[in-house]
Amino acid sequence: MKTRHMIPLAIFVGMGLPAAAQSPLREMTSLATDREGVAITVYNDDLALVKERRRVEFVAGTNRLALRDVAAQMRPETALLRASSGAPLQLIEQNFDFDLLTPQKLLEKYVGNEVTVIRVHPSTGEERREAATVLAAAQGTVLRFADRIETGVPGRLAFASVPATLRDRPTLSVLLDAAGGKQTVELSYLTGGVSWKADYVANLSTDGKSLDLNGWVTLTNRSGAAFDNATLQLVAGTVNRVRSPQPQMAYAMAAPASRSKAAEAVQEALMDFHLYSFERPTSIADNQTKQLALLSAAAVPVRREYLLAGNDWMYRERQAQSGQIGQKLKPAVFIEFDNKGQLGKPLPAGVIRVYARDSKGAAQFVGEDRIEHTAKNEKLKLRLGEAFDITAERKQTSYKRIADNVSESAWRIEVRNAKDEAVTVRVQEPLPGDWEMLQESQQHVKESARIAAWNVVVPAGGSKILDYTVRVRW
């Protein structure tokens, strides 16, 4: 009989049915103040790798550790916790709690449970307390009292405790086995909400033949966590990611005027990308945009170009040109320089803003353009806008259709220069199909299968006419 009674008793205790028989595992909390170091590597596309070391004291056996002050946009499947000193840790499970504590969330968690309703008498100020069960909280509060049901919140609500699944800040909860004692652990994870882009400021010399280039990193942190005294690295390049496409926001900030050369980033190759490291630690607050010096170069030789580019549809229909007669055309203004010599560094994609000095020496904004990732020894070409003192007029002087798909047309382009110095305007004409130049007032250059170009020298205060006849077969 005794044996028969002991068997169900053992099962009863083993199943843990009596609440008093179970001693809950105490949760240890690790805050940002426990960090011994933090490093963050930021990629171009709203992605960052966070690595931090924390000093934690474990008990021998199973521990539940709550790592707080992690990024709210953490990708929990990428989180990795390991011991960087002492015995290895045996991870059992981990949970990322991002359901943050708010009055509404707390009320929703108490659906089906009892709260205390506190009402204040309007005349005496006396508080009256009454127990009620929360029946609903999604689209308004429904409370069941002992003798009635009320909607809305008739007074203040008091809650017995905060549910374990609600956190006041994002928390990574880890269940693990440890040897016990103080250990340094390393936590690494990928997170969204951190991004960077490059911004450049180019100051042209007085004669316009050289420029000083300063590069800045504009860093934006919207991850939900702050990183104090962090070692910062940036990766330039497109890293493949498996994800659903989502629109990204861009954040811009004006570049400061000057900074220390010693604060610039150190660049190195990382496989087929480029890594920029900052030797000085920096603090990145949540919801903050800040700028750091990236690079600088002085007296970079620069070339100016005026480009007048046409369209190949002009050769398809004679009638399409009736609206072109007398129209004033403006050449585009470009500056061009080589990424070599004193500059000679891999340049991350970004916007270059160009300034020139007026007669009083004040810097004036003259245009901006975006560059892609540019390797060392490559050429950079920036479009600044349209020339004011240089105009052109294009007109068709003859047209003849030879066959259904063959035509001959003659064109005259007059370029006028109101500047006090001679300029060279590159006239670039895209030509469709198979084309042959029959006649021209100066020799063209065939830049590609469909582009003919002429370098037209226009004297100061004068004009120059370019005539050509072309046969087009398409």
SEDREN-264188 format. One record per residue (C-alpha): residue in one letter; x, y, z. Coordinates in steps of 0.05 Angstrom, whole numbers, plus 5000, padded with zeros to 4 digits. Layout:
<atoms>
aXYZ
...
</atoms>
This chain:
<atoms>
m500050005000
k505650485017
t508950354951
r502450474915
h501651154950
m508851374938
i508451304862
p503051824850
l506252274902
a512752274864
i509152424800
f505152984834
v511553324859
g515453214796
m510053544755
g510754154798
l503254254809
p503654594877
a506155314868
a509955294933
a514054694911
q517355094854
s522755614868
p522856084807
l529656214776
r532056904796
e533457354737
m540057734737
t540158404702
s545958704662
l545559444644
a549559894599
t553760084660
d556459374660
r559759474592
e567259434590
g567459614517
v563159684455
a564759674381
i559959824324
t560959704250
v556060084206
y554259894135
n551360344081
d544560024080
d541460144149
l545159574182
a550259544239
l554159004274
v554459134349
k559658794393
e560058934467
r563458644528
r559958614596
r562258404665
v557157924694
e557057504758
f553956814750
v551756294799
a554055574788
g548855214746
t542955504708
n542456254702
r537356724671
l540757354647
a537157974623
l541558384578
r538459074577
d540159694536
v540659304471
a538159594405
a530559584396
q531559404322
m536058804339
r535458204293
p534957684349
e536757104304
t543657414296
a544957504371
l550957114398
l553157094471
r559756774490
a564756794546
s570957194530
s574156994597
g573156404644
a569455764629
p565155704567
l557655844572
q552455334552
l546555704521
i539755384530
e534955904501
q534356644489
n528557124482
f528357834454
d523158244492
f521358864453
d514258934478
l515659554518
l511859784580
t506460304568
p499860424606
q495960124548
k500559514542
l500059394617
l492459424615
e492258934556
k496658444594
y491658464653
v485658234611
g482457684652
n486057904715
e484258344774
v486159074783
t484559584836
v480360184817
i481860804858
r476761364859
v477262034894
h471162354925
p470463044891
s468563394956
t472463055012
g478362804971
e477662125004
e480161534963
r475760924953
r478660264928
e474859724893
a477059084858
a475158964786
t476858464731
v479258714664
l474758414610
a477258794549
a482459334533
a483359344458
q478059854436
g476360154504
t476659884575
v471259414602
l471459254677
r467258754716
f465958944788
a462558494840
d455558764822
r456259094754
i460259194690
e462959874670
t466360144608
g471960654608
v476560774666
p472561054724
g478761254763
r486061084772
l488060354762
a492960014808
f496559384785
a499558854830
s505858784788
v508858844719
p508358204676
a515157894661
t514057964586
l513458724591
r520059104594
d521459834604
r526859784550
p528859264498
t531858654533
l535358024509
s533657474560
v538356874559
l537856214596
l544655884604
d549055434646
a555355744676
a560955534722
g559656104770
g563456734789
k564857384752
q566057314678
t566857774618
v561857594564
e561657844492
l554957984459
s554558104384
y548558224340
l546058564277
t541259134282
g537459614237
g536560344250
v543860544244
s546260824178
w551761264149
k553261654087
a558962074061
d558462824048
y563963224015
v565663964012
a569964203953
n572864903954
l575265153887
s581465583882
t580866303857
d583166103787
g578565493786
k584365023769
s584664643835
l580364473895
d580864273968
l576563683985
n574063504055
g569962874067
w565262764126
v561262174152
t554062324170
l552061794220
t544761694242
n542561254300
r535261064306
s536360364333
g533360484401
a539960424439
a545760894455
f553060694447
d557861064493
n565261104478
a564460614421
t569860394373
l566960584305
q568160264237
l564560384171
v564059914112
a563360224043
g560359773990
t554059383976
v553458774022
n548358263999
r542658154047
v536857674045
r530658084061
s524258374034
p525259044000
q523159634043
p523760384030
q529460724068
m529561424094
a535461884084
y537862384135
a542062974115
m546163484154
a550364064132
a557863934135
p562064324186
a567464794161
s573864484189
r576663934234
s583063614257
k587063204207
a588762704261
a581262544271
e580562254201
a578761534188
v583861004171
q582060614109
e583559884091
a580959364042
l575958854069
m574958314016
d571458703960
f569259264006
h572959824042
l573259904117
y574160584151
s576360574224
f576361154273
e581761114325
r578361584373
p572161284408
t565661644397
s558961654433
i552661564391
a546261744426
d539561444405
n535661884356
q541962284339
t545462494275
k552762674280
q558662784234
l565862544236
a571862724193
l573162224137
l578762504094
s581863134066
a586163334006
a588864003984
a590464303916
v587363743875
p588063923800
v581364033768
r578864123697
r572564503675
e568264273617
y562264563581
l557864033549
l552264153499
a548663483489
g543063343440
n537862793433
d537562243381
w529962353370
m531762983330
y533662553271
r527362123269
e521962633251
r522963273213
q516663583242
a519263463313
q524264033304
s519264593289
g519264773363
q526864793366
i527765393320
g530365993360
q530765613425
k536565813469
l540565213494
k544965223555
p551264793560
a552064403625
v557964593669
f562364013694
i568663983735
e573063363731
f578863113773
d582662473785
n582562073849
k590061993853
g596162343881
q594862693947
l587462483944
g588361763919
k583561423968
p577360993959
l571561483963
p564861243990
a558561443953
g555762113973
v554262833953
i559863323937
r557964053948
v562464543911
y564065253933
a567865813897
r570466473924
d567767143901
s571767783892
k571567913967
g574167213984
a567566954011
a565666233993
q559366163951
f555565523935
v556065373860
g553064673854
e552963953879
d552863263850
r552662543875
i558262053865
e558161293869
h563360883906
t569761103871
a576160693873
k583160983875
n585761253808
e578761323780
k576061973750
l570662393782
k566062843742
l561263313776
r555563693742
l554864373774
g549164673733
e548365063668
a552865613641
f549966323644
d554566683594
i554766123542
t548765993499
a547365593436
e542165523382
r540964893342
k536864873279
q535764393222
t537664693155
s535464123109
y531963443111
k531262903058
r528162213064
i531961733018
a528161103036
d523260863088
n528760773139
v534061243112
s534462003117
e539462563109
s539263193151
a543563803158
w544464183224
r547364843245
i549364963317
e551565673336
v555165743402
r555766443433
n560566653489
a559467283530
k565267143576
d571767543576
e575766923558
a575466393504
v571965743522
t571665043492
v564764743488
r564164003474
v558163893429
q555663183436
e550462923387
p547362233398
l545861913330
p540961333323
g541960693284
d547360653230
w549861343214
e554961663167
m557662373171
l557262663100
q559863363113
e562163783172
s565464453186
q570464133233
q572563413245
h568363023295
v570562483344
k566661833346
e566161743421
s561861113416
a557560753365
r552161273373
i555561913394
a559262423352
a562762993388
w566263643369
n570664093412
v568364783391
v572965353411
v568965993420
p572766653426
a571567153482
g565467573468
g564367203402
s561066603370
k562665983330
i558265593281
l558464833273
d555264553210
y554563813194
t550463353150
v549062643171
r545762033138
v541961593186
r539360883173
w535160543227
</atoms>
